[in-house]
Amino acid sequence: MRKLIAIFVLSLLAFAPAAVAQTPEAGGAITTSHAPDFACTDTSYADAVANGITLGITPDFPYTYLSDTNEPEGIDVAINNAVLAWIGITNVNYEIMPWDSLIPALQADQIDVIADNIHETPDRVKVIAFTGPAWWYGPALITTSDNPANIQSYDDLTREGVTVGAVSGSAAAEYLNFLGANVTTFKDNTAEFAAAEQGRVSVILEDDTKFAAYKLENESSNLVALDIDTPEILVTEYGYSYARYGLRQSDCTLNFAYSRALAEMRANGMIGEILAQFGLPVDNVYLPGVS
């Protein structure tokens, strides 16, 4: 899994949103639910230290996945494990489920943390809280090399006859629905990439890191990432700002401990070291500028 270095670095340098395309009208400001409450009085952190914690993940290579021995692995698994060690939580359990089941499972107390990285969106901040920033990666519009729908910008996603694929429950799907695109959703990115390969959708909106990993494992793939400017709203409001982790809004002290650990680990280089183990540059600790 650690052989991702070259393609990951090239991918992220290629897709970082250095410029901004024409930006659609804002879809509503995000109220930052990850801001610390300095008057926390709940016992969620103490409970986790005493009784353990359950983290929810989904099969989502390279972020969270099961190894050949059925052990949780991936970028976010490594970061979460380091956070938990930092804050003294030693009894850790992982639950595997579909992506669109993670928030309902958190709300139903089946898990305590969404440990597959999750981004703030207008809909999500209404129902869950977010930790402080962990790291960053960008979006990619992906289609076959002949670009049959002639996608030249994000504005083209709403053209008649264009179908756009995304994973069900993802920030990409939420953004595409906001745009008014004709969206086809899939249960996971394996099904999503297969649909793109077979031409069952015009284009898909996915993470550049996932696409880099997919290309590494599927060298004969005819899929390409389009070289198009990224709308600022996609970064600032719809899922491609900092990658974070999700907690219940009532679990203030646990969030505070998690967020403090993430801040310290970003500052002292620990998260940069974890990213490097998976072939990502240290630059991915921080959000690039959007001009």
C-alpha positions in Angstrom: 0.0 0.0 0.0 2.9 2.3 0.6 4.0 2.2 -3.1 1.6 5.1 -3.8 4.3 7.8 -3.7 4.9 8.8 -7.3 1.3 8.8 -8.5 -0.1 10.4 -5.3 2.4 13.3 -5.5 1.8 13.9 -9.2 -1.9 13.6 -8.7 -2.1 16.1 -5.9 0.1 18.6 -7.7 -2.0 18.4 -10.8 -5.4 18.7 -9.1 -4.7 21.3 -6.4 -7.2 24.2 -7.0 -4.7 26.9 -7.8 -7.3 28.8 -9.8 -11.1 29.2 -9.4 -13.7 28.8 -12.1 -16.9 30.8 -12.3 -18.4 30.3 -8.9 -22.1 29.5 -8.6 -24.2 31.4 -6.1 -23.5 30.4 -2.5 -25.6 27.6 -1.1 -25.6 28.9 2.5 -22.9 29.7 5.0 -21.6 26.9 7.2 -21.9 27.5 10.9 -18.7 26.0 12.3 -19.8 23.3 14.6 -16.2 22.3 15.3 -15.5 25.4 17.2 -14.6 24.5 20.8 -17.0 25.1 23.6 -14.8 26.3 26.5 -17.7 25.6 28.9 -17.8 21.8 28.2 -19.5 19.9 31.0 -20.2 16.6 29.4 -18.3 13.4 30.3 -17.7 12.0 26.8 -13.9 12.1 27.0 -13.7 10.6 30.5 -16.2 7.9 29.4 -14.0 7.0 26.4 -10.9 6.8 28.5 -12.6 4.6 31.0 -14.8 2.5 28.7 -13.3 2.6 25.3 -14.4 4.0 22.0 -16.0 2.8 18.7 -14.9 4.3 15.4 -16.9 3.9 12.3 -15.2 3.5 8.9 -16.2 2.4 5.4 -14.2 0.5 2.7 -12.7 3.6 1.3 -9.2 3.1 0.0 -6.7 4.8 0.6 -8.4 6.4 3.6 -9.9 3.5 5.5 -10.0 -0.2 4.5 -9.3 -3.7 5.7 -5.9 -5.3 5.2 -5.5 -8.8 3.9 -5.7 -9.9 7.6 -8.9 -8.0 8.1 -7.2 -5.3 10.2 -8.3 -1.6 9.7 -5.7 0.3 7.7 -5.4 3.5 5.7 -4.4 7.2 6.1 -7.3 8.1 8.4 -7.0 4.9 10.5 -3.3 5.8 11.1 -4.2 9.4 12.1 -7.1 8.3 14.4 -4.9 5.7 16.1 -2.2 8.3 16.7 -4.8 10.7 18.1 -6.3 8.1 20.5 -2.8 7.2 21.7 -2.1 11.0 22.3 -5.2 11.5 24.4 -4.9 8.2 26.3 -7.8 6.1 24.9 -6.5 2.6 24.6 -9.7 0.4 24.2 -10.5 1.0 20.5 -13.0 -0.8 18.3 -13.7 -0.3 14.6 -17.1 -0.9 12.9 -17.3 -1.3 9.1 -20.4 0.0 7.3 -21.4 1.8 4.1 -20.6 5.4 3.8 -24.1 6.7 4.0 -24.7 4.7 7.2 -21.9 6.5 9.2 -23.9 9.6 10.3 -27.1 7.6 11.2 -24.8 5.2 13.2 -23.2 8.1 15.0 -26.6 9.6 15.8 -27.9 6.2 17.1 -24.8 5.8 19.4 -23.6 2.7 17.5 -20.3 4.5 16.9 -18.6 7.4 18.7 -16.5 8.9 15.9 -16.7 8.9 12.1 -13.0 8.0 11.5 -13.1 8.0 7.7 -12.4 11.6 7.0 -15.5 13.7 6.5 -15.9 17.3 5.4 -18.2 20.1 6.5 -21.2 20.7 4.3 -24.3 22.8 5.0 -26.4 19.7 5.6 -23.9 17.9 7.8 -23.3 20.7 10.3 -26.9 20.6 11.2 -26.7 17.1 12.6 -23.1 16.3 13.7 -20.0 18.1 15.0 -16.6 18.2 13.4 -13.1 18.0 14.8 -10.4 20.5 14.0 -8.6 20.1 10.7 -6.6 16.9 10.1 -5.3 17.2 6.5 -6.3 18.1 3.0 -6.9 16.7 -0.5 -8.7 17.9 -3.6 -11.5 17.1 -6.0 -11.3 15.6 -9.5 -13.7 15.4 -12.4 -13.1 12.0 -14.0 -14.2 10.7 -17.4 -12.9 8.5 -20.2 -10.0 9.9 -22.2 -12.1 10.9 -25.2 -14.3 13.1 -22.9 -17.5 12.2 -24.8 -19.6 14.8 -23.0 -17.0 17.5 -23.8 -16.8 18.7 -20.1 -14.8 21.9 -20.1 -15.9 23.4 -16.7 -18.1 22.6 -13.7 -20.9 24.7 -15.4 -21.1 21.8 -18.0 -22.3 19.4 -15.3 -25.8 20.9 -15.5 -26.1 20.6 -19.3 -28.9 18.6 -20.7 -27.9 15.0 -21.3 -24.9 15.1 -18.9 -25.0 12.6 -16.1 -22.7 12.9 -13.1 -21.7 10.0 -10.8 -21.0 10.3 -7.1 -21.0 8.1 -4.0 -24.3 8.1 -2.1 -24.2 10.4 0.9 -20.9 12.0 -0.1 -20.1 15.7 -0.1 -19.7 15.4 -3.9 -23.3 14.2 -4.2 -24.5 17.1 -2.0 -22.7 19.6 -4.1 -24.0 18.2 -7.4 -27.6 18.3 -6.1 -27.0 21.9 -5.1 -25.8 22.6 -8.7 -28.9 20.9 -10.1 -26.9 18.3 -12.0 -28.4 15.0 -13.1 -26.8 12.8 -10.4 -26.4 9.1 -10.4 -25.3 7.8 -7.0 -23.4 4.6 -6.2 -22.9 2.7 -2.9 -19.1 3.0 -3.1 -16.3 4.2 -5.3 -15.7 0.8 -6.8 -19.2 0.8 -8.4 -18.7 4.5 -9.3 -15.4 3.9 -11.1 -16.9 0.9 -12.9 -19.8 3.0 -14.2 -17.3 5.7 -15.4 -15.2 3.0 -17.2 -18.3 1.6 -18.9 -19.7 5.0 -20.0 -22.8 4.6 -17.9 -22.3 8.2 -16.6 -20.7 11.1 -18.4 -18.3 12.0 -15.6 -17.8 11.4 -11.9 -16.8 13.8 -9.1 -14.3 12.1 -6.8 -11.3 12.7 -4.6 -8.0 13.0 -6.4 -6.4 10.7 -3.9 -8.9 7.9 -4.6 -8.4 8.4 -8.3 -4.6 8.2 -8.0 -4.9 5.0 -6.0 -7.4 3.6 -8.6 -5.1 4.3 -11.5 -2.2 2.6 -9.6 -4.2 -0.6 -9.2 -5.8 -0.4 -12.7 -3.0 0.7 -15.1 -5.0 -0.1 -18.2 -7.8 2.2 -17.2 -9.1 4.6 -19.8 -10.2 7.1 -17.2 -8.5 10.6 -16.9 -8.9 13.5 -14.5 -9.9 16.6 -16.4 -7.7 19.7 -16.0 -10.4 22.2 -15.0 -10.4 25.0 -12.5 -12.2 24.2 -9.2 -15.0 26.4 -8.1 -14.2 28.1 -4.8 -17.6 27.1 -3.3 -16.6 23.4 -3.7 -13.7 24.0 -1.4 -15.2 26.5 1.1 -18.6 24.9 1.5 -19.1 21.6 -0.2 -16.6 19.1 1.0 -13.1 20.0 -0.1 -11.9 22.2 2.7 -10.0 20.4 5.5 -10.6 16.7 6.1 -11.9 16.3 9.6 -13.6 13.6 11.7 -17.2 13.5 12.9 -18.6 13.3 16.5 -22.0 13.8 18.2 -22.7 17.5 18.9 -23.2 16.6 22.6 -19.7 15.1 22.9 -18.0 18.3 23.6 -15.1 17.2 25.8 -14.2 14.3 23.4 -14.2 16.7 20.5 -12.0 19.2 22.4 -9.5 16.4 23.2 -9.5 15.1 19.6 -9.2 18.6 18.1 -6.3 19.5 20.4 -4.5 16.4 19.6 -4.9 17.0 15.8 -3.6 20.5 16.2 -0.5 19.4 18.1 0.1 16.6 15.7 -0.1 18.9 12.7 2.3 21.3 14.4 4.9 18.8 15.5 5.0 16.9 12.2 3.3 13.7 13.2 0.5 14.0 10.6 3.0 15.0 7.9 4.9 11.8 8.7 1.8 9.7 8.5 0.9 11.2 5.1 4.5 10.6 3.9 4.0 6.9 4.7 1.2 6.8 2.2 3.1 8.7 -0.5 1.6 12.2 0.2 3.7 15.3 0.4 3.8 17.3 3.7 2.0 20.1 1.8 -1.2 18.1 2.3 -1.3 19.0 6.0 -2.5 22.4 4.9 -5.2 23.8 2.6 -3.6 25.4 -0.5 -4.6 28.9 -1.5 -7.6 29.5 -3.7 -7.3 32.6 -5.8 
